[in-house]
Amino acid sequence: MIRLEKRPQPSRAWSYATPVLAVVITMIAGGILFAFLGKDPFLAIKTIFYDPLLGEFAWYYRGQLLVKAGPLILIAIGLSLGFRAGIWNIGAEGQYIMGAIFGAAVGLAFYPMEARWLIFPLMVIAGALGGFLWAMIPAILKTRFNTNEILVSLLLVYVAEQFLASMALGALRNPEGSGFPGSRNLQQYPAAANTELIAGTGMHWGVVAAFIAVIAAYVLLKRHMLGYQIRLTGESPRAARFAGVRPNLLIIFCMGISGALAGLAGLFEVAGPAGQISIDFNSGYGFTAIIVAFLGRLHPVGILLAGLLLALTYIGGEAAQANLGLPAAAIQAFQGMLLFFLLAVDVLTNYRIRLRRTEAA
């Protein structure tokens, strides 16, 4: 008989091994899924993980890796701070949308003025502010009325999506767009465009912000008293209260930071790769970033690596859809498997498997 026996303390070795094991199991389960869909599982896995890096058209796909990884890392870093403290912001997708709307609105308000030194920094501030304000709704409701931040933040995603549609059809719609929904293309407005800093690499200001966020989060968690309070609150809320941690302020801080970083990700995306506010602007980065945060063990460096891995599944998934005819839903299921198996095998960090013989009656 198989049973789980609680470890005296969490296993450090398993904490590092479980993400790798989860990726391997996901590949196996994904291969089975692709086989059921009538596709060659080995070719599908190769297309997703190998071809974008070393395949025939890798020169194109490599440039897209940072484009996809930037917003995932930026959002996941913000989420990880709250998750470490036991504060569950599940609505980063809505904060991402609001950051894009706020930032794009500021840029379009100045159109056609050419003053990049003024307009783009104001857009960055507005993007962070938009995400911050949207995250403050569940944060304040939590601190004032003890509401569930998981439900409130998640439901606000759908409110943000409706607001996005209304902006694309109304206030931000391109007056020269012949009545079609969507704003002006910010990529064609140099003062507001988030262009590549190094041609062909995918490196833009959003990627730079993601790397800065990784470094800042590492310093915060390892070298700052606030980082100690975040870790202590997550590990032992009662001990944190005895240590003088003010839980309401911590909720405001963690929700605010995660919202601001998600808003920045939205701004850099709408001013760069996406180019405009449209009805279908949101692409699920806010939800995928949850997988990135947990796959990276809520550690800044781990999140950096996990973000690159999930970005690879995005790029490889698009290649698999184009070259193998895999449906988009299968790729989304494949990405979801990663979180499922990570949570499943993560139990081995705190428990060990024991085999016990059953006694004969």
BELWO-V877706 format. One record per run of one state. SS is the DSSP state (h for helix, s for strand, l for the rest). FROM is the first residue (numbers start at 0). LEN is the number of residues. If there is no record, write none. Layout:
((SS	FROM	LEN) (SS	FROM	LEN))
This chain:
((l	0	1) (s	1	5) (l	6	5) (h	11	25) (l	36	4) (h	40	9) (l	49	1) (h	50	4) (l	54	3) (h	57	27) (l	84	7) (h	91	18) (l	109	6) (h	115	30) (l	145	3) (h	148	21) (l	169	16) (h	185	3) (l	188	1) (h	189	3) (l	192	5) (s	197	1) (l	198	4) (s	202	1) (l	203	1) (h	204	19) (l	223	1) (h	224	11) (l	235	1) (h	236	6) (l	242	4) (h	246	24) (l	270	14) (h	284	11) (l	295	4) (h	299	25) (l	324	3) (h	327	18) (l	345	1) (h	346	4) (s	350	5) (l	355	6))
